[in-house]
């Protein structure tokens, strides 16, 4: 029965009203020009949910905003930072349960280069979080990390000039496949970084042939 079960649909990390509030704030003149917009911030926060190490809230807020926003009040500061934390925490909860995060765009490029779509912006935001703590992402197994992060790197458009990316950047069919798989790829990263592999149960030590022939040496039952 389990094999025939319908896959769980992706789960939203914030409701539409909360996303609209964040969008309005991040698009306002109260944040600097270099601050991430809503789509990039969403990717950034999902990456923080996946990341192998925890960054202090103050550190990643500084990175996201590239400075300190001109909040109108302390209440607004608490509201906005609370929504950002909730998005990240909800991503952790969804992934912890083996669910897929809902991404704030349609999972198709429609023939456009990724960097000209919200998909590219989201992946660029995701990679910003990786860059902010790069050593932690690559320290245990650099090759495995590079493989798992390759789709995000490719779709971000940030690496199109790299020699090993040129061919992939021109493969639109492959990019469409990766876009369709983005929620699953996020879960794969989470499982790689956040879920320790199961420790195999120790096998009982086999008896040597010599001892097997001497039942009198064993414990009495």
Buried (B, 14 or more C-beta within 10 A) or exposed (E): EEEEEEEEEBBBBBEEEBBEBBBEBBEEEBBEEEBBBBBBBBBBBBBBBBBBEEBEEEEBBBBBBBEEBEBEEEEBEEBBBEBBBBBBBBBBEBBEEEBBBBBBBEBEBEEEBBBEBBBBBBBBBBBBBBEBBEEBBBEEEEEEBEEBBBBBBBBBBBBBEEEEBEEBBEEEEBBBEBBEBBBEBBBBBBBBBBEEEEEEEEEEEEEEEEEEEEEEEEEEE
